[in-house]
Amino acid sequence: MNYSTDSVFCAPCLCTAHFATLWTFILWSAFSVWTLVGGEVLVIGSNLPIIAAPGDDVILPCHLKPMFDVQGLTVEWSKPDLKPDPSDRLSRVEYVHLYRDRKEVPDMKMASYFRRTELFMDAMKHGNISLKILNVSEEDNGRYRCFIPKLRSRVKAAVVELVVDPKYAKTSTTESPVYPRNFQTPDPRDVSPRNSRSRVFLVVVVTAFVSVVAVTAYFSHHQTK
């Protein structure tokens, strides 16, 4: 039987080419998964209620992770459990606080929050959109939603609950760190991994699965030859 010199020397080259293609596919898959779940800017709230006494000044924590400059974006703080006024034909939404065009928009603000809310303007370039509410009362109880409508993310909103309890010891200010470490409170309309660990774990699992399938298919293909 005669073997050509070309076929003998090309076999290792062909094998190397197959391995190169295989690893290129694995790396591309890992990069794609990481881009989907790890490279997204998320709105992060608090998974614990903020408790205060009547008369306290409170800070409802909300920020973007990783840090992202939101000074040029619209930021809406609202109470999602409040229904529009039935007498309003346009069903206009009133906000606890509305930031647009780099300034507050008081015209669309609920009257009970007039001159009682503020954002940390200097910290917004770092992604901090926490809301400070002055002189809270029991009427302020409830869920608050921070929302960035034009954020390019699947998670544009987070919910923070405020509990104003007369039995709670009054303090000068009830506040959280500028960059709170609390995880996101789930919003029914937002579906995403809960934190960075889960995203990294998902990347590892998917990459490992793709690698096993690719390697198994590669060797099964060559064993049948």
Accessible surface in RSA format (square Angstrom, percent):
REM  Atomic radii and reference values for relative SASA: ProtOr
REM  Chains: A
REM  Algorithm: Lee & Richards
REM  Probe-radius: 1.40
REM  Slices: 20
REM RES _ NUM      All-atoms   Total-Side   Main-Chain    Non-polar    All polar
REM                ABS   REL    ABS   REL    ABS   REL    ABS   REL    ABS   REL
RES MET A   1   199.12 103.1 119.55  79.1  79.58 189.5 116.29  98.9  82.83 109.7
RES ASN A   2   152.48 105.2 124.13 120.0  28.35  68.3  35.65  85.8 116.83 112.9
RES TYR A   3   162.06  75.7 130.93  74.5  31.13  81.0  99.35  74.7  62.70  77.3
RES SER A   4    65.43  55.3  50.38  67.2  15.04  34.7  49.79 106.0  15.64  21.9
RES THR A   5    91.87  65.3  83.41  84.6   8.46  20.2  50.99  68.5  40.88  61.8
RES ASP A   6   107.67  75.4 104.57 104.1   3.10   7.3  28.04  66.0  79.62  79.4
RES SER A   7    61.53  52.0  45.88  61.2  15.65  36.1  48.63 103.6  12.90  18.1
RES VAL A   8    84.14  55.4  72.76  65.9  11.37  27.4  78.83  68.5   5.31  14.4
RES PHE A   9   139.33  69.7 133.06  82.4   6.27  16.3 133.84  81.1   5.49  15.7
RES CYS A  10    71.86  54.4  71.01  79.2   0.86   2.0  23.08  58.5  48.78  52.6
RES ALA A  11    58.38  53.7  48.08  74.2  10.30  23.4  53.76  75.7   4.63  12.3
RES PRO A  12    80.73  58.8  73.29  66.8   7.45  27.1  79.93  66.0   0.80   5.0
RES CYS A  13    84.41  63.8  74.88  83.5   9.53  22.4  29.41  74.5  55.00  59.3
RES LEU A  14   104.36  58.1 100.87  72.2   3.49   8.8 103.96  73.0   0.40   1.1
RES CYS A  15    53.28  40.3  51.60  57.6   1.68   3.9  17.76  45.0  35.52  38.3
RES THR A  16    91.38  65.0  87.56  88.8   3.82   9.1  65.53  88.0  25.85  39.1
RES ALA A  17    50.69  46.6  43.20  66.7   7.48  17.0  49.66  69.9   1.03   2.7
RES HIS A  18    60.15  32.9  56.74  39.4   3.41   8.7  36.27  37.4  23.88  27.8
RES PHE A  19    74.76  37.4  74.70  46.3   0.05   0.1  74.76  45.3   0.00   0.0
RES ALA A  20    56.86  52.3  45.78  70.7  11.08  25.2  55.36  78.0   1.50   4.0
RES THR A  21    93.21  66.3  87.98  89.2   5.22  12.4  66.83  89.8  26.38  39.9
RES LEU A  22    17.71   9.9  13.05   9.3   4.66  11.7  17.48  12.3   0.22   0.6
RES TRP A  23   131.76  52.9 131.76  63.8   0.00   0.0 116.99  62.4  14.77  24.0
RES THR A  24    88.95  63.3  84.92  86.1   4.02   9.6  63.79  85.7  25.16  38.0
RES PHE A  25   101.05  50.6  96.18  59.6   4.87  12.7 100.91  61.2   0.13   0.4
RES ILE A  26     6.18   3.5   6.03   4.5   0.14   0.3   6.03   4.3   0.14   0.4
RES LEU A  27   121.77  67.8 117.73  84.2   4.04  10.2 118.01  82.9   3.75  10.1
RES TRP A  28   160.70  64.5 154.41  74.7   6.29  14.8 133.17  71.0  27.53  44.7
RES SER A  29    11.02   9.3   9.12  12.2   1.90   4.4   8.10  17.2   2.93   4.1
RES ALA A  30    22.30  20.5  21.04  32.5   1.26   2.9  21.42  30.2   0.88   2.3
RES PHE A  31   139.41  69.7 133.78  82.9   5.63  14.6 138.89  84.2   0.52   1.5
RES SER A  32    32.95  27.8  27.75  37.0   5.20  12.0  26.38  56.2   6.57   9.2
RES VAL A  33    23.97  15.8  23.90  21.6   0.07   0.2  23.97  20.8   0.00   0.0
RES TRP A  34   112.37  45.1 112.37  54.4   0.00   0.0  89.33  47.6  23.04  37.4
RES THR A  35    74.33  52.9  63.47  64.3  10.87  25.9  62.82  84.4  11.52  17.4
RES LEU A  36   126.57  70.5 118.76  85.0   7.81  19.6 121.12  85.1   5.45  14.7
RES VAL A  37    17.51  11.5  16.51  14.9   1.00   2.4  16.57  14.4   0.94   2.5
RES GLY A  38    16.25  20.0   0.00   N/A  16.25  20.0   0.23   0.6  16.02  35.9
RES GLY A  39    55.97  69.0   0.00   N/A  55.97  69.0  26.58  72.9  29.39  65.8
RES GLU A  40    29.63  17.0  23.97  18.1   5.66  13.5  16.96  32.8  12.67  10.3
RES VAL A  41    26.18  17.2  24.43  22.1   1.75   4.2  24.43  21.2   1.75   4.7
RES LEU A  42     6.38   3.6   6.38   4.6   0.00   0.0   6.38   4.5   0.00   0.0
RES VAL A  43     0.00   0.0   0.00   0.0   0.00   0.0   0.00   0.0   0.00   0.0
RES ILE A  44    13.10   7.5  13.10   9.8   0.00   0.0  13.10   9.4   0.00   0.0
RES GLY A  45     0.00   0.0   0.00   N/A   0.00   0.0   0.00   0.0   0.00   0.0
RES SER A  46     3.10   2.6   0.41   0.5   2.69   6.2   0.00   0.0   3.10   4.3
RES ASN A  47    73.81  50.9  47.84  46.2  25.97  62.5  11.33  27.3  62.47  60.4
RES LEU A  48   111.33  62.0 109.09  78.0   2.25   5.6 110.90  77.9   0.44   1.2
RES PRO A  49    59.83  43.6  47.96  43.7  11.87  43.1  48.39  40.0  11.43  71.0
RES ILE A  50    17.09   9.7  15.32  11.4   1.77   4.3  17.09  12.3   0.00   0.0
RES ILE A  51    70.32  40.0  65.00  48.4   5.32  12.8  65.00  46.8   5.32  14.4
RES ALA A  52     0.00   0.0   0.00   0.0   0.00   0.0   0.00   0.0   0.00   0.0
RES ALA A  53     2.86   2.6   2.86   4.4   0.00   0.0   2.86   4.0   0.00   0.0
RES PRO A  54    51.47  37.5  41.79  38.1   9.68  35.2  42.18  34.8   9.29  57.7
RES GLY A  55    26.76  33.0   0.00   N/A  26.76  33.0  12.26  33.6  14.50  32.5
RES ASP A  56     0.12   0.1   0.00   0.0   0.12   0.3   0.12   0.3   0.00   0.0
RES ASP A  57    36.02  25.2  35.89  35.7   0.14   0.3   0.63   1.5  35.40  35.3
RES VAL A  58     0.00   0.0   0.00   0.0   0.00   0.0   0.00   0.0   0.00   0.0
RES ILE A  59     9.64   5.5   9.55   7.1   0.09   0.2   9.55   6.9   0.09   0.2
RES LEU A  60     0.00   0.0   0.00   0.0   0.00   0.0   0.00   0.0   0.00   0.0
RES PRO A  61     0.20   0.1   0.20   0.2   0.00   0.0   0.20   0.2   0.00   0.0
RES CYS A  62     0.00   0.0   0.00   0.0   0.00   0.0   0.00   0.0   0.00   0.0
RES HIS A  63    17.67   9.7  17.67  12.3   0.00   0.0   8.36   8.6   9.31  10.8
RES LEU A  64     1.35   0.8   0.00   0.0   1.35   3.4   0.00   0.0   1.35   3.6
RES LYS A  65    88.54  43.2  88.01  54.0   0.52   1.2  56.11  50.5  32.43  34.5
RES PRO A  66    74.67  54.4  70.19  64.0   4.48  16.3  74.67  61.6   0.00   0.0
RES MET A  67   130.27  67.5 104.54  69.2  25.73  61.3  94.48  80.3  35.79  47.4
RES PHE A  68    82.00  41.0  77.22  47.8   4.79  12.5  81.81  49.6   0.19   0.5
RES ASP A  69    76.55  53.6  62.28  62.0  14.27  33.7  29.29  68.9  47.26  47.1
RES VAL A  70     0.00   0.0   0.00   0.0   0.00   0.0   0.00   0.0   0.00   0.0
RES GLN A  71    47.58  26.6  47.58  34.8   0.00   0.0   3.78   8.0  43.81  33.2
RES GLY A  72    55.26  68.1   0.00   N/A  55.26  68.1  19.81  54.4  35.44  79.4
RES LEU A  73    41.68  23.2  38.76  27.7   2.93   7.4  41.38  29.1   0.31   0.8
RES THR A  74    17.87  12.7  16.68  16.9   1.19   2.8   3.35   4.5  14.52  21.9
RES VAL A  75     0.29   0.2   0.13   0.1   0.16   0.4   0.13   0.1   0.16   0.4
RES GLU A  76    25.48  14.6  25.40  19.2   0.08   0.2   0.96   1.9  24.52  20.0
RES TRP A  77     0.31   0.1   0.31   0.2   0.00   0.0   0.31   0.2   0.00   0.0
RES SER A  78    16.92  14.3  16.92  22.6   0.00   0.0   7.35  15.7   9.57  13.4
RES LYS A  79    23.88  11.7  15.48   9.5   8.40  20.0   6.58   5.9  17.31  18.4
RES PRO A  80    47.54  34.7  11.72  10.7  35.82 130.2  21.83  18.0  25.71 159.8
RES ASP A  81    88.98  62.3  63.26  63.0  25.72  60.8  38.60  90.8  50.38  50.2
RES LEU A  82    97.92  54.5  79.73  57.0  18.19  45.7  80.62  56.6  17.29  46.5
RES LYS A  83   183.40  89.5 157.50  96.6  25.90  61.7 101.65  91.5  81.75  87.1
RES PRO A  84    72.52  52.9  55.41  50.5  17.11  62.2  64.13  52.9   8.39  52.2
RES ASP A  85    82.26  57.6  71.26  70.9  11.00  26.0  30.79  72.5  51.47  51.3
RES PRO A  86   135.67  98.9  96.85  88.3  38.82 141.1 109.53  90.4  26.14 162.5
RES SER A  87    93.29  78.8  58.89  78.6  34.41  79.3  55.22 117.6  38.07  53.3
RES ASP A  88    29.48  20.7  19.30  19.2  10.18  24.1  13.59  32.0  15.89  15.9
RES ARG A  89   235.88  99.0 198.61 101.2  37.27  88.7  78.86 107.8 157.02  95.2
RES LEU A  90   134.23  74.8 109.57  78.4  24.66  62.0 113.96  80.0  20.27  54.5
RES SER A  91    61.80  52.2  51.90  69.3   9.90  22.8  22.59  48.1  39.21  54.9
RES ARG A  92   153.89  64.6 141.04  71.9  12.85  30.6  53.99  73.8  99.90  60.5
RES VAL A  93    81.10  53.4  71.92  65.1   9.18  22.1  75.02  65.2   6.08  16.5
RES GLU A  94   105.62  60.6  92.87  70.3  12.76  30.4  25.19  48.7  80.44  65.7
RES TYR A  95    21.81  10.2  21.81  12.4   0.00   0.0   2.88   2.2  18.93  23.3
RES VAL A  96     0.00   0.0   0.00   0.0   0.00   0.0   0.00   0.0   0.00   0.0
RES HIS A  97     5.16   2.8   5.16   3.6   0.00   0.0   2.33   2.4   2.83   3.3
RES LEU A  98     0.00   0.0   0.00   0.0   0.00   0.0   0.00   0.0   0.00   0.0
RES TYR A  99     4.80   2.2   4.80   2.7   0.00   0.0   0.96   0.7   3.84   4.7
RES ARG A 100    84.99  35.7  84.68  43.2   0.31   0.7  26.56  36.3  58.42  35.4
RES ASP A 101   108.58  76.1  82.90  82.5  25.68  60.7  26.20  61.7  82.38  82.2
RES ARG A 102   152.13  63.9 136.61  69.6  15.52  37.0  53.83  73.6  98.30  59.6
RES LYS A 103   122.71  59.9 121.07  74.3   1.65   3.9  93.02  83.7  29.69  31.6
RES GLU A 104    64.13  36.8  50.68  38.3  13.46  32.0  18.46  35.7  45.68  37.3
RES VAL A 105    30.05  19.8  28.93  26.2   1.13   2.7  29.99  26.1   0.06   0.2
RES PRO A 106    64.54  47.0  56.54  51.5   8.00  29.1  56.67  46.8   7.87  48.9
RES ASP A 107   134.85  94.5  98.30  97.8  36.55  86.4  31.55  74.2 103.30 103.0
RES MET A 108    69.51  36.0  64.11  42.4   5.40  12.8  57.24  48.7  12.27  16.3
RES LYS A 109    15.46   7.5   2.94   1.8  12.52  29.8   1.21   1.1  14.25  15.2
RES MET A 110    31.00  16.1  30.65  20.3   0.35   0.8  28.46  24.2   2.55   3.4
RES ALA A 111    92.53  85.1  69.15 106.7  23.38  53.2  74.93 105.5  17.60  46.6
RES SER A 112    63.63  53.8  43.08  57.5  20.54  47.3  48.61 103.5  15.02  21.0
RES TYR A 113     3.38   1.6   3.38   1.9   0.00   0.0   2.07   1.6   1.31   1.6
RES PHE A 114   106.78  53.4  96.12  59.5  10.66  27.7  96.12  58.3  10.66  30.5
RES ARG A 115   199.83  83.9 169.27  86.3  30.56  72.8  67.57  92.3 132.27  80.2
RES ARG A 116    44.30  18.6  44.23  22.5   0.07   0.2  35.36  48.3   8.93   5.4
RES THR A 117    10.75   7.6   0.00   0.0  10.75  25.6   0.18   0.2  10.57  16.0
RES GLU A 118    77.19  44.3  75.86  57.4   1.34   3.2  21.31  41.2  55.88  45.6
RES LEU A 119    11.72   6.5   0.16   0.1  11.56  29.1   0.16   0.1  11.56  31.1
RES PHE A 120    61.26  30.6  55.99  34.7   5.27  13.7  61.20  37.1   0.06   0.2
RES MET A 121    90.58  46.9  84.55  56.0   6.03  14.4  75.67  64.3  14.91  19.8
RES ASP A 122   121.95  85.4 115.45 114.9   6.50  15.4  37.51  88.3  84.45  84.2
RES ALA A 123    15.31  14.1  12.68  19.6   2.63   6.0  14.69  20.7   0.62   1.6
RES MET A 124     0.55   0.3   0.55   0.4   0.00   0.0   0.00   0.0   0.55   0.7
RES LYS A 125   106.83  52.1  94.80  58.2  12.03  28.6  37.22  33.5  69.61  74.2
RES HIS A 126    72.24  39.5  70.73  49.2   1.51   3.9  44.99  46.4  27.25  31.7
RES GLY A 127     0.00   0.0   0.00   N/A   0.00   0.0   0.00   0.0   0.00   0.0
RES ASN A 128     0.64   0.4   0.60   0.6   0.04   0.1   0.00   0.0   0.64   0.6
RES ILE A 129     0.00   0.0   0.00   0.0   0.00   0.0   0.00   0.0   0.00   0.0
RES SER A 130     1.77   1.5   1.73   2.3   0.04   0.1   1.24   2.6   0.54   0.8
RES LEU A 131     0.00   0.0   0.00   0.0   0.00   0.0   0.00   0.0   0.00   0.0
RES LYS A 132    44.35  21.6  44.35  27.2   0.00   0.0   0.45   0.4  43.90  46.8
RES ILE A 133     0.00   0.0   0.00   0.0   0.00   0.0   0.00   0.0   0.00   0.0
RES LEU A 134    54.87  30.6  54.87  39.3   0.00   0.0  54.87  38.5   0.00   0.0
RES ASN A 135    97.23  67.0  92.54  89.4   4.69  11.3  20.69  49.8  76.54  74.0
RES VAL A 136     1.74   1.1   0.00   0.0   1.74   4.2   0.00   0.0   1.74   4.7
RES SER A 137    45.67  38.6  45.67  60.9   0.00   0.0  36.91  78.6   8.76  12.3
RES GLU A 138    97.73  56.1  87.55  66.2  10.18  24.2  22.83  44.2  74.90  61.2
RES GLU A 139   152.25  87.4 124.97  94.5  27.28  64.9  55.30 107.0  96.95  79.2
RES ASP A 140     4.15   2.9   4.15   4.1   0.00   0.0   0.00   0.0   4.15   4.1
RES ASN A 141    58.34  40.2  47.50  45.9  10.84  26.1  25.69  61.8  32.66  31.6
RES GLY A 142    25.64  31.6   0.00   N/A  25.64  31.6  24.11  66.2   1.53   3.4
RES ARG A 143    78.81  33.1  77.54  39.5   1.28   3.0  34.77  47.5  44.04  26.7
RES TYR A 144     0.00   0.0   0.00   0.0   0.00   0.0   0.00   0.0   0.00   0.0
RES ARG A 145    30.99  13.0  30.99  15.8   0.00   0.0   1.54   2.1  29.45  17.9
RES CYS A 146     0.00   0.0   0.00   0.0   0.00   0.0   0.00   0.0   0.00   0.0
RES PHE A 147    42.02  21.0  42.02  26.0   0.00   0.0  42.02  25.5   0.00   0.0
RES ILE A 148     0.00   0.0   0.00   0.0   0.00   0.0   0.00   0.0   0.00   0.0
RES PRO A 149    38.36  28.0  28.08  25.6  10.29  37.4  28.16  23.2  10.21  63.4
RES LYS A 150   157.50  76.8 137.74  84.5  19.75  47.0  87.63  78.9  69.86  74.4
RES LEU A 151     5.68   3.2   3.40   2.4   2.28   5.7   4.25   3.0   1.43   3.9
RES ARG A 152   232.09  97.4 202.58 103.3  29.50  70.2  82.28 112.5 149.80  90.8
RES SER A 153    13.73  11.6   0.00   0.0  13.73  31.6   5.16  11.0   8.57  12.0
RES ARG A 154   123.92  52.0 104.33  53.2  19.59  46.6  72.71  99.4  51.21  31.0
RES VAL A 155     0.00   0.0   0.00   0.0   0.00   0.0   0.00   0.0   0.00   0.0
RES LYS A 156    67.63  33.0  67.56  41.5   0.07   0.2  25.43  22.9  42.20  44.9
RES ALA A 157     0.30   0.3   0.30   0.5   0.00   0.0   0.30   0.4   0.00   0.0
RES ALA A 158     0.00   0.0   0.00   0.0   0.00   0.0   0.00   0.0   0.00   0.0
RES VAL A 159     2.96   1.9   2.96   2.7   0.00   0.0   2.96   2.6   0.00   0.0
RES VAL A 160     0.06   0.0   0.00   0.0   0.06   0.1   0.06   0.1   0.00   0.0
RES GLU A 161    80.53  46.2  77.62  58.7   2.90   6.9  10.75  20.8  69.78  57.0
RES LEU A 162     1.01   0.6   0.00   0.0   1.01   2.5   0.00   0.0   1.01   2.7
RES VAL A 163    49.95  32.9  49.76  45.1   0.18   0.4  49.95  43.4   0.00   0.0
RES VAL A 164     3.96   2.6   0.00   0.0   3.96   9.5   0.00   0.0   3.96  10.7
RES ASP A 165    50.04  35.0  48.36  48.1   1.68   4.0   7.42  17.5  42.62  42.5
RES PRO A 166    80.08  58.4  54.98  50.1  25.11  91.3  55.73  46.0  24.36 151.4
RES LYS A 167   191.99  93.7 156.23  95.9  35.76  85.2 107.26  96.5  84.73  90.3
RES TYR A 168    90.63  42.3  81.13  46.2   9.50  24.7  47.43  35.6  43.20  53.2
RES ALA A 169    78.42  72.1  63.54  98.1  14.88  33.8  74.58 105.0   3.83  10.2
RES LYS A 170   131.02  63.9 100.30  61.5  30.73  73.2  72.37  65.1  58.66  62.5
RES THR A 171    60.41  43.0  51.92  52.6   8.49  20.2  59.53  80.0   0.88   1.3
RES SER A 172   101.18  85.5  76.29 101.8  24.89  57.3  54.48 116.0  46.70  65.4
RES THR A 173    44.71  31.8  27.45  27.8  17.25  41.1   9.34  12.5  35.36  53.5
RES THR A 174    25.15  17.9  21.36  21.7   3.79   9.0  24.31  32.7   0.84   1.3
RES GLU A 175   106.10  60.9  74.56  56.4  31.54  75.1  21.86  42.3  84.24  68.8
RES SER A 176    21.01  17.8  13.52  18.0   7.49  17.3   5.19  11.0  15.83  22.2
RES PRO A 177    90.99  66.3  76.18  69.4  14.81  53.8  88.62  73.2   2.37  14.7
RES VAL A 178    76.36  50.2  68.04  61.6   8.32  20.1  72.53  63.0   3.83  10.4
RES TYR A 179    93.56  43.7  83.35  47.4  10.21  26.6  73.87  55.5  19.69  24.3
RES PRO A 180     3.65   2.7   0.43   0.4   3.22  11.7   0.43   0.4   3.22  20.0
RES ARG A 181   220.88  92.7 196.43 100.1  24.45  58.2  81.06 110.8 139.82  84.7
RES ASN A 182    45.65  31.5  38.58  37.3   7.07  17.0   4.02   9.7  41.63  40.2
RES PHE A 183    92.96  46.5  92.96  57.6   0.00   0.0  92.96  56.4   0.00   0.0
RES GLN A 184     8.85   5.0   8.73   6.4   0.13   0.3   0.91   1.9   7.94   6.0
RES THR A 185    30.32  21.6  30.32  30.7   0.00   0.0  30.28  40.7   0.04   0.1
RES PRO A 186    74.83  54.5  62.11  56.6  12.72  46.3  66.04  54.5   8.79  54.6
RES ASP A 187     3.58   2.5   1.52   1.5   2.06   4.9   0.16   0.4   3.42   3.4
RES PRO A 188   116.19  84.7  75.96  69.2  40.23 146.2  90.52  74.7  25.67 159.5
RES ARG A 189   163.52  68.7 131.70  67.1  31.82  75.8  75.01 102.5  88.51  53.6
RES ASP A 190    26.01  18.2  12.86  12.8  13.15  31.1   0.95   2.2  25.06  25.0
RES VAL A 191   123.38  81.2 113.19 102.5  10.18  24.5 115.97 100.8   7.41  20.1
RES SER A 192    27.06  22.9   2.53   3.4  24.53  56.5   4.80  10.2  22.26  31.2
RES PRO A 193    29.26  21.3  16.67  15.2  12.59  45.8  28.03  23.1   1.23   7.7
RES ARG A 194   118.51  49.8 114.14  58.2   4.37  10.4  53.19  72.7  65.32  39.6
RES ASN A 195    38.67  26.7  33.37  32.3   5.29  12.7   7.52  18.1  31.15  30.1
RES SER A 196    41.96  35.5  40.74  54.4   1.22   2.8  19.70  41.9  22.26  31.2
RES ARG A 197   203.90  85.6 196.59 100.2   7.31  17.4  70.98  97.0 132.91  80.6
RES SER A 198    43.05  36.4  33.39  44.6   9.67  22.3  39.47  84.1   3.58   5.0
RES ARG A 199    21.88   9.2  21.88  11.2   0.00   0.0   3.61   4.9  18.27  11.1
RES VAL A 200    72.92  48.0  72.92  66.0   0.00   0.0  72.92  63.4   0.00   0.0
RES PHE A 201   139.29  69.7 135.27  83.8   4.02  10.5 138.94  84.2   0.36   1.0
RES LEU A 202    72.57  40.4  72.08  51.6   0.49   1.2  72.57  51.0   0.00   0.0
RES VAL A 203    19.15  12.6  19.15  17.3   0.00   0.0  19.15  16.6   0.00   0.0
RES VAL A 204    88.58  58.3  84.77  76.7   3.81   9.2  87.75  76.2   0.83   2.3
RES VAL A 205    68.68  45.2  64.58  58.5   4.10   9.9  67.61  58.7   1.07   2.9
RES VAL A 206    43.78  28.8  42.36  38.4   1.42   3.4  43.78  38.0   0.00   0.0
RES THR A 207    30.30  21.5  29.77  30.2   0.53   1.3  29.86  40.1   0.44   0.7
RES ALA A 208    50.90  46.8  43.62  67.3   7.28  16.6  50.43  71.0   0.47   1.3
RES PHE A 209   134.79  67.4 129.08  79.9   5.71  14.9 134.24  81.4   0.55   1.6
RES VAL A 210    29.21  19.2  27.13  24.6   2.07   5.0  28.77  25.0   0.44   1.2
RES SER A 211    24.43  20.6  24.36  32.5   0.07   0.2  18.79  40.0   5.64   7.9
RES VAL A 212    96.97  63.8  92.50  83.7   4.48  10.8  96.84  84.1   0.13   0.4
RES VAL A 213    75.55  49.7  71.89  65.1   3.66   8.8  74.79  65.0   0.76   2.1
RES ALA A 214    11.39  10.5   3.23   5.0   8.16  18.6   9.48  13.4   1.90   5.0
RES VAL A 215    51.38  33.8  51.38  46.5   0.00   0.0  51.38  44.6   0.00   0.0
RES THR A 216    79.43  56.5  73.46  74.5   5.97  14.2  63.06  84.7  16.37  24.7
RES ALA A 217    57.80  53.1  46.55  71.8  11.25  25.6  53.70  75.6   4.10  10.9
RES TYR A 218    26.38  12.3  19.32  11.0   7.06  18.4  23.69  17.8   2.69   3.3
RES PHE A 219    98.13  49.1  98.08  60.7   0.06   0.2  98.08  59.5   0.06   0.2
RES SER A 220    53.23  45.0  50.24  67.1   2.99   6.9  32.06  68.3  21.17  29.7
RES HIS A 221    95.47  52.2  89.33  62.1   6.14  15.7  65.46  67.5  30.01  34.9
RES HIS A 222    59.55  32.5  46.99  32.7  12.56  32.1  29.49  30.4  30.06  35.0
RES GLN A 223   148.07  82.8 115.87  84.7  32.19  76.7  43.43  92.4 104.64  79.4
RES THR A 224   114.61  81.5  76.20  77.3  38.41  91.5  74.55 100.1  40.07  60.6
RES LYS A 225   156.66  76.4  91.96  56.4  64.70 154.1 100.03  90.0  56.63  60.3
END  Absolute sums over single chains surface
CHAIN  1 A    14123.7      12063.3       2060.4       8962.8       5160.9
END  Absolute sums over all chains
TOTAL         14123.7      12063.3       2060.4       8962.8       5160.9
